[in-house]
Amino acid sequence: MAEDFSISPGSPDQLGLVLSPQGGNFALYSETATAVDFCLFDAADREIARLRLPGRSGPVFHGFIHGLQAGARYGLRVHGPYDPAQGARHNPAKLLIDPYALGLDRFIEPHPSMLGFDADGLPSRGDSAPFVAKAIAQSPVLAPSPPRAKKSWPQTMIYELHVRGFTRLMPEIPDRQRGTFAGLAHPAAIARLQNLGVTTLELLPCAAWIDERHLPPLGLTNYWGYNSVAFMAPDPRLAPGGWKEVRESVATLQAAGFDVLIDIVLNHSGESDQFGPTLSLRGIDNASYYRLAENPAHYINDAGCGNILRFDHPAVVRLAMDTLRAWTQYGGVDGFRFDLAVTLARGGEGFDAFAPLLAAIDQDPVLRHIKMIAEPWDVGPGGYHVGKFPPRWSDWNDIFRDDVRKFWRGDRGMIGGLATALAGSEPMFGKFGRPTKSINFVTAHDGFTLADLVAYAYKHNEANGEHNRDGTDANHSWNNGVEGPTDDERILALRRRDQRNLLATLFCARGVPMLAMGSECGHSQNGNNNAYAQDNLLTWIDWGKADAKLIAFTRKLIALRMGEAALHADAFLTGALLNDGSIPDARWYGAEGEAMRDDQWRQDERRFIGLSLYAENSRALILLNAGGDVTFPLPAPRAGKRWRLVIDTFDDATDERFFGAGDSLPVEPRSVKILVEAV
């Protein structure tokens, strides 16, 4: 079968396929394999060559395929023991995807032939090759490195979006580009983002993924993409043009003023648990790449997705580092958000802030200058570590999310939690000296949308086919009197106001605000708080139904935050006197304008809090009222200044008004008012 190709031992130095004018060098790490076949396929998906790698240097199999050219389609067959009880799952009947593949000829679809075992638990003899996506030989061009400064953390406004869902229904974009990187870089998409005022795009996973095995029988597919298989290959659904499309789109977005971050999933792979498919790492070297249970036939499942990668093994650390470099160097991205990042730092003793991968990232010359954001938890034992990642990382702050929600829901005793959130969550991040270590959010892709948060007291995930068992029940949500849709204008007005309250709280807090896609336009998922399997109208943003008033309100909030140092300063609040000793950096107020006393912080019935902030000749006053009517006596502005009311969530159509010394301001029930000093 290999008469048209010849192969020589080649080199073990670089894993994966590296092309040259003479052909391609391929190398694969496996401690347990006995032989590796490099298999080539033609355009009709027929296997035209099966070449045994002749070289072996320790655990690395390698060979140089003479005459191999860019565009060739290939897969792997790895020989070795099949003994799940000992952690070995080799099966050469299963064509494997190169873990270093830089592109795939199609997206990965599950098929029964991909199972490595038959009904008796013996190695399956069925050939999976006709159904497996093939890697494409290529040498991606390096992304340009323009002399541009990335956004500083204090000037960062994150917009979390799904490449497909953001543009799929955007009418100005040609249909063939909707839902792709090219669509995201289209002038119409860029205009919407620029109009909003965000600075940083955090894209949900973009590496090639597979559906979970229970989804196809339900007629569903994985939409979010948190089930990666080929970590270095852009998913063909999002980037049919591969790395070229990613690189050019990212460059276009950067030229338009945005930083671009990628949500990267390295904690687990789409091969799932012991009943999952054999697609790549499982068939290459199961025990080296995955953390196995005490019974090696099973997997430790700290990610809740069936398996986790073994990040105390050098081959796994190398795979992760090469993946991050690929997205940085071939895609040109500005940073990463790490899904379930605690898993990446697990060793034999649990979480370690100096774990091999975290240490490698911090010293790497390619990676050490880009932004790193941790989702600082997983579902394993001892898996919650907000505020414990390395100093230059920032962390998703779910305590901010929950405390802000509970305050506006009307829970008792939330004044202290809200104040901590507004002040930058110093108990968790104070040792790092910067509030911007906290990524603040009220909603994210995972959970209720902002519109649903104030319209549903309970999740409604029936469309996911799991009888509403999936998704969290800890939503801290409320429905304003009616569960779900209603025509009652009074209730709808309350919901709109609550959305504005939540947005105003997010954008006036110290830290880095993150806005989930659709929060600014009233997007609803009908109460589904786990829409990972809904690649349809439920999750795509319908721009024809966007709430223009809410978009304008959000834009106004973002511009206010960007323009007022008092609102975005990267400093914890101390109460110290500034401005030649005349103004404190922060002062907390009760409903009667009094400075908050220690005993008042412990009064569970309190629903009002005021906060004045000062930094760099900028002064702001924030009044948040989740209770009844308040008439608040305003503190005196500085000499020659007046208070200007710039945000009023009770009446977002109110014209800006000015107030002076001795004036009082009504703060209606369930409302936020933000004032700044002006001449």
Secondary structure, 3 states (H helix, E strand, C coil): CCCCCEEECCCCCCCEEEEECCEEEEEEECCCCCEEEEEEECCCCCEEEEEECCEEECCEEEEEEECCCCCCEEEEEEECCEEHHHCEECCCCCCECCCCCCCECCCCCCCHHHECECCCCCECCCCCHHHCCCEECCCCCCCCCCCCCCCCHHHCCEEEECHHHHHCCCCCCCHHHCCCHHHHCCHHHHHHHHHHCCCEEEECCCEEECCCCCCHHHCCCCCCCCCEEEEEEECCCCCCCHHHHHHHHHHHHHHCCCEEEEEECCCCCCCCCCCCECCCHHHHHHHHHECECCCCCCECCCCCCCCCECCCCHHHHHHHHHHHHHHHHCCCCCEEEECCHHHHHEECCEECCCCHHHHHHHHCCCCCCCEEEECCECCCCCCECCCCCCCCCEEEEHHHHHHHHHHHHCCCCCHHHHHHHHCCCHHHHHHHCCHHHEEECCCCCCCCCHHHHCCCCCCCCHHHCCCCCCCCCCCCCCCCCCCCCCCCHHHHHHHHHHHHHHHHHHHCCCCEEEEECCHHHCCCCCCCCCHHHCCCCCCCCCHHHCCHHHHHHHHHHHHHHHHCHHHHCCCCCCCCEECCCCEECEEEECCCCCECCHHHHHCCCCCEEEEEEEECCEEEEEEEECCCCEEEECCCCCCCCEEEEEEECCCCCCCCEEECCCCEEEECCCEEEEEEEEC
